[in-house]
């Protein structure tokens, strides 16, 4: 059994982020922060089901909505990939201040890329997991094709993502273009688990190969065969949670 706690903590932008902590009954053997995909939110199938499944296996997880999504305040269109990375760091700081120091970062889709960018500034984090993550943030730019003419002419355009109508600002595109995670991955200096489906039609498996090749050991790769990018089937989250929990146990202090 598990329980949940609703929490709030500050974004680097000054807005308030709404989070949920999935808490294992009987105490956690480790705490993690889960960063959701581009516009998905903390209650997406990937974030919620995986976090709950991890809690059932003794790993407590904080998942939270990005600025302007779900229960968080602010305007999503004013954020960038850089602020997404910095808010991962904010989340880890919040967990430490609440007496639940997070030693594991888990990110799905662009959230996986964000945790790779955040980890170098977080010495307390001992292990990093990416699930269906792009190698470079600019990978998501193809989602904005319908808006690019307006972005170039007016500095802002609109797209529909995940059923939401969202504004895309030029500052986001420029920030994605500037971001290069090659160095972050190469200098991660802690265990990395890369998980990806070979049939992912949103973020191709070649991204996992590039992340894995760039990283130094210790590193591991697990193929998520039969999984789709959004992890829409409940068994997919259960499978990932079981694999992550077993892998994390190999990097926890004994006792």
N, C-alpha and C positions, 0 to 999 in steps of 0.2 A: 504494500500500500504506500501511497505518497500523499503529500498535502501541497497546497500552493499558497503563495504569499504575493499579494500585489504590492509593488514598490514604485517609487518615483525617484529619479535622480537627474542632475543637470546635464544637459548636452553641452558640448564645447561652444555651441552657438548661443547659449544662454536660455534656450528653451528647456522644457521639462519632458524627460523621456519616461514613458510608462512601461514598466516591466513586470514580468511574472517570474517568481523563483519556484521551480519545481523541487520539492524537498523530500528526500528519502525518509521513510519512517525508520526510527532507530539511529538516526545520524548518518551523515554523508562520509564516505571514505575519500571523496575528492569533490571539489567544486569546479564548475566550468561556466564559461560565458559563451552563448550561442548567438552568432550574428546572422540575421536572415538575409535573403536575397534582395535584389535591387529595390523592388517596391512591394515585397510580399507581406511583411509584418510578422509579429511574434506569434500570431495565431494561425499562420499558414500551416499546411499539413506537415511540411518538412520541419519547421521550427517546433511546433507544439508537440507533435507525435514523437519526434526524436528526443526532445527534452524530457517528456514524461516517461518514455521508455528507459532513458538513462537513469532517471530518478528511481525507477523500480529496480535498477541494478546497482543502486548505492551511490550514484554520482549526481549530486545536486546541480541544477542548471539555472542560470539567469538568462532569460530571453527577453528582448525588449523591442518596442516599435521605434523605427527611425523617426527623426523629426518630421512632423506633418502627416504621419501615418498612424492609423489605429487610435490609441489613446494619448499619443504624444502631441504636444503643442507645436505650433509653428507652421511654416510654409515649406513643404518638401522641395519646391522648385528653387529655393534659395540655398539648398545644400549642395555639396560636391562629394566626390570620392574622398577627398582629404578629410572632410568633416566626418564622413562615415568611419574612416580609420581612427580618427581622434575620439569618436564616441565609443569605439571598442575599448580604448584606453580609459575613458570615463567610467565605463561599466566595470572594468576590473578594479578601478579605484573605489567605486561604490561597494563592491563586494568585500574588499579589504576593510573598508570602514565599518561594515556591518558584521565583522568578525567571521566572514566566510571567504577567506582568500582564495581566489580562483587561480588554479594552477594549469588549467587546460583551456585553450581557445578552440572553438568549433565554428566553422563558417560554411554556409550553403550558398552556392552560386557566387554572385559578386561578394557576398558576405565572406566566402572563403578567401577571396583575393584580399578583402579588407583585413582579415585576421593575420594574413601574411605580412601586410604592411604595418600592422600595429605591434606585432610581437617583439621586434627588436628593441622597442622602448619599454618593455615589460619584463624585467629580469625575474620577477616572481612566477611568470608563466613557464612551466616546465615541458609542455607538449602542445603541439598544434595539429589540428585536423581540418582538412578541406574536403568538401563534398561537392562534386560537380562544379568546380571553380574554374573561371577563366584564368589563363596565365597572366594576361595583362588587362587592366581595367577598361581600356579602349574597346575591348571585345564587345561590350554592350552597346556601342554606338550604332550598330546596325538596327537596333530597335527604334531609332529615331529617324529613320530615313524619310518618313512622311513629313517630318517637321523641319528638316534641315534647310530648305529654302527659306522658310520664315525665320529660322534662327540666324542665318547669314544676313538677311535683309533687315530684320527688326530686332534681333538679339534675343528673341523668344519665339517658341512654337509650341504646338500642342500635339500630344500623342495619346493613344489609348493603350494602357499596359495593365494586364490583369483585370480588365473590366473597369479601370479607373481612367478618367480623363485628366492628364497631368501636363503641366507646363515644363518645357525643357528650355533652359536658359544657356546662353553662350558660355557663361562661366563654368557650367558643368562640363560641356564639351571640351573646353580648353584645359580644364583640370584633368579630365580623363586622358587627353593627349599628352600632357606633361608627365603623368604618373608612369614610372618604370620600376617594376618590382624585382627585376633581375638581381639587383644587389641585395635587397632584403631577403630574398629566398636563399641566395648563396651564403649569406652571413647569418642565417637564422640561428645556428649554433644550439639547436635543441631538437629533440625527436619530432619528425614530421610524418603524418599519415595522410596519404593522398588517396581519396576514394572517388571513383568515377565510373559511370556506365559506358560500355563500349558502343551502345546504341543511342546515346544522348544526342538528340537532334537540335538542341538549343545551344549547348556548349560542347563542342566535339571532343572526343577522347584525346585528340592531339594536344589539347591544353594540359591535361594531366601529365602527358609525357614530357612536356616542356617544363612544368613545375618540378617533376621528379628529377629530370636531368639537371636542372639548375641547382637543386638542393644538394647539400653535402650529407653524408651519413652522420647519425642514424636516420634512415628514412625507409618508409614502407609504402607499398601500393596494393590496394585491394580493388578488384574489378567488381562493380555492382551490376552484374549481368541481370537482365530483365527489368531493371529499374528505369523509370522515366526521369526527366530532369527535375520535375516538381515533386517527386516522391509521393504521388497521389494515392498509392495503395498503402494501407496500414502496415502490411507485412514488410514493406520496404524500410520504413522507419524502425521497425522492430529489429530487422536484420542489421541495419547500420548501428543501432544502439548496442546490440550484442557484441559486434565486432569492435566498436570503439571502447566499450567497457573492458573487454579483454586486453586490448592493446594498451590502454592507459594503465592497467594494473602492472604492466611490465616496467613502468617508469615512476611508480610511486615508491617513496621510501619504505623499507621493510618495517614491520611492526605496527 
